[in-house]
């Protein structure tokens, strides 16, 4: 998994509460067995009309948000079923950061396991980001995980809190398996000692 330390990227808004995992990646696209390729289906029923054409009314389809790597949304983002495909689709589309006031627990945990930084801010702070995103075309944020800060070129600085264990997962580019493998020598030594006791 790629380590995350600092990123500057365009911000794209999805101004809706209770964005569930079926809206993030609809169930008909869950048949793929790889983790990749889901980005094309992200927010599928909002991004496209019934004929499969771009829905011009959906925020993310506007040219100003193309190439975005920071997603902002509203409360209870990632609710619904526990499908891990939701963070896969977000990551595959190109987002490395999601900012919202709150998240569904399973989605929140899955983000860290897949290299996505989910940041929790207050409702008023998220409002401010929505306002700035609307006001400035090509609005971007710098996300500094080493110092737990967000900033923009207009003087905004916001500190955010993150569990240190999860923060280290991202800073070091580790998932659960990667974290375990960091202790491979200690595990091997323990197994060797344990085996020696069993057969002594």
NORJO-V851992 format. One record per residue. RES is the residue in three letters. SS is DSSP state (H for helix, E for strand, L for the rest). PHI is phi in degrees with one decimal (* if undefined). D_LAST is the distance of its C-alpha to the last C-alpha in Angstrom with 1 decimal. Layout:
RES;SS;PHI;D_LAST / RES;SS;PHI;D_LAST
This chain:
UNK;L;*;41.1 / UNK;L;-72.0;44.0 / UNK;L;-66.9;43.9 / UNK;L;-120.0;46.7 / UNK;L;-123.1;48.3 / UNK;E;-151.0;52.1 / UNK;E;-143.1;54.5 / UNK;E;-118.3;58.3 / UNK;E;-151.3;59.6 / UNK;E;-65.7;62.5 / UNK;E;-100.2;62.3 / UNK;E;-117.8;63.1 / UNK;E;-100.5;63.9 / UNK;L;-127.0;63.3 / UNK;L;-85.9;65.3 / UNK;L;-145.2;64.0 / UNK;L;-89.6;62.0 / UNK;L;54.6;59.3 / UNK;L;-71.4;58.6 / UNK;E;-92.6;56.2 / UNK;H;-68.5;53.7 / UNK;H;-73.5;56.0 / UNK;H;-73.9;58.7 / UNK;H;-66.2;56.2 / UNK;L;-144.9;55.1 / UNK;L;-58.5;56.9 / UNK;H;-58.8;54.9 / UNK;H;-68.7;56.6 / UNK;H;-104.2;54.9 / UNK;L;-91.0;51.3 / UNK;L;-82.4;50.8 / UNK;L;-65.8;49.6 / UNK;L;-100.6;46.0 / UNK;L;-90.4;45.9 / UNK;L;-84.3;46.0 / UNK;L;-98.9;49.1 / UNK;L;91.8;52.6 / UNK;L;-86.3;53.1 / UNK;H;-59.5;55.3 / UNK;H;-65.1;58.4 / UNK;H;-105.0;58.1 / UNK;L;-59.2;57.6 / UNK;L;50.6;60.2 / UNK;H;-54.5;61.6 / UNK;H;-73.0;64.0 / UNK;H;-96.3;65.4 / UNK;H;-75.3;65.6 / UNK;E;-125.5;67.4 / UNK;L;-87.6;70.3 / UNK;L;-65.2;70.4 / UNK;L;-87.5;71.6 / UNK;L;86.5;68.6 / UNK;L;-88.8;70.8 / UNK;E;-57.6;69.8 / UNK;L;-88.4;70.8 / UNK;L;-63.9;72.9 / UNK;L;-79.9;72.7 / UNK;L;-81.9;68.9 / UNK;H;-49.1;68.2 / UNK;H;-64.7;65.5 / UNK;H;-79.9;67.9 / UNK;L;-70.1;70.3 / UNK;H;-53.8;70.3 / UNK;H;-64.0;69.7 / UNK;H;-104.4;66.2 / UNK;L;-67.7;65.1 / UNK;L;81.1;62.0 / UNK;L;-65.5;60.9 / UNK;L;-125.0;57.3 / UNK;E;-123.7;57.6 / UNK;E;-110.2;58.4 / UNK;E;-115.8;59.9 / UNK;L;-150.6;60.4 / UNK;L;-107.3;60.8 / UNK;L;-61.1;58.8 / UNK;L;64.3;56.1 / UNK;E;-68.5;55.4 / UNK;L;82.3;52.9 / UNK;E;-74.1;53.4 / UNK;L;95.8;53.1 / UNK;L;-68.0;50.4 / UNK;L;-91.0;47.0 / UNK;L;-57.0;47.3 / UNK;L;-72.9;45.5 / UNK;H;-61.0;48.3 / UNK;H;-62.3;50.5 / UNK;H;-64.9;48.8 / UNK;H;-59.8;48.4 / UNK;H;-66.4;52.2 / UNK;H;-62.5;53.0 / UNK;H;-66.2;50.8 / UNK;H;-65.9;52.1 / UNK;H;-69.6;55.7 / UNK;L;127.1;55.1 / UNK;L;-83.7;54.5 / UNK;L;-110.3;51.8 / UNK;E;-132.3;53.1 / UNK;E;-122.8;54.3 / UNK;E;-122.6;56.2 / UNK;E;-158.3;57.1 / UNK;L;-71.1;57.4 / UNK;L;-159.5;54.6 / UNK;E;-136.1;52.3 / UNK;L;-68.3;50.6 / UNK;H;-58.2;47.0 / UNK;H;-65.9;45.2 / UNK;H;-61.0;47.5 / UNK;H;-57.0;47.0 / UNK;H;-65.0;43.2 / UNK;H;-65.1;43.6 / UNK;H;-58.6;45.8 / UNK;H;-64.4;43.1 / UNK;H;-72.7;40.7 / UNK;L;-121.5;43.4 / UNK;L;81.9;44.8 / UNK;L;-104.2;47.8 / UNK;E;-97.5;48.8 / UNK;E;-94.2;50.3 / UNK;E;-106.2;52.4 / UNK;E;-100.9;53.8 / UNK;L;-125.6;57.2 / UNK;L;-69.1;59.9 / UNK;H;-56.3;62.6 / UNK;H;-67.5;65.1 / UNK;H;-67.2;63.1 / UNK;H;-66.4;62.6 / UNK;H;-55.1;66.3 / UNK;H;-62.4;67.0 / UNK;H;-66.7;64.9 / UNK;H;-62.4;66.8 / UNK;H;-62.2;70.1 / UNK;H;-68.1;69.2 / UNK;H;-63.6;67.9 / UNK;H;-71.8;71.2 / UNK;H;-75.6;73.3 / UNK;L;-112.6;71.9 / UNK;L;-66.9;71.7 / UNK;L;72.2;68.4 / UNK;L;-58.8;67.0 / UNK;E;-130.0;63.6 / UNK;E;-122.7;61.0 / UNK;E;-102.0;58.5 / UNK;E;-109.2;55.1 / UNK;E;-109.6;53.1 / UNK;L;-74.4;49.6 / UNK;L;-64.8;48.6 / UNK;L;-115.0;51.4 / UNK;L;52.9;51.6 / UNK;E;-135.8;55.3 / UNK;E;-111.2;57.8 / UNK;E;-151.6;61.0 / UNK;L;-132.2;64.1 / UNK;L;-82.0;66.9 / UNK;L;-107.7;69.3 / UNK;L;97.6;67.7 / UNK;L;-76.9;65.3 / UNK;E;-136.6;62.0 / UNK;E;-130.2;59.6 / UNK;E;-88.6;56.3 / UNK;L;-131.9;53.7 / UNK;L;-103.6;50.5 / UNK;L;-153.4;47.2 / UNK;L;-54.5;43.7 / UNK;H;-62.3;41.9 / UNK;H;-61.6;38.8 / UNK;H;-67.9;41.0 / UNK;H;-58.6;43.1 / UNK;H;-67.0;40.1 / UNK;H;-52.4;39.2 / UNK;H;-74.6;42.7 / UNK;H;-59.1;43.0 / UNK;H;-96.7;39.9 / UNK;L;66.5;40.5 / UNK;L;-112.0;37.3 / UNK;L;-109.0;36.7 / UNK;H;-58.3;33.6 / UNK;H;-68.1;31.7 / UNK;H;-60.6;32.9 / UNK;H;-64.1;31.8 / UNK;H;-63.7;28.3 / UNK;H;-65.8;28.3 / UNK;L;-62.4;29.3 / UNK;L;-107.4;25.8 / UNK;H;-58.4;24.1 / UNK;H;-65.4;22.4 / UNK;H;-66.0;21.0 / UNK;H;-65.0;19.9 / UNK;H;-62.9;18.1 / UNK;H;-64.6;16.4 / UNK;H;-62.2;15.3 / UNK;H;-62.8;14.0 / UNK;H;-64.6;12.0 / UNK;H;-64.0;10.5 / UNK;H;-64.7;10.0 / UNK;H;-64.4;8.5 / UNK;H;-63.3;5.9 / UNK;H;-67.4;5.2 / UNK;H;-66.4;5.8 / UNK;L;-106.4;3.8 / UNK;L;-90.3;0.0
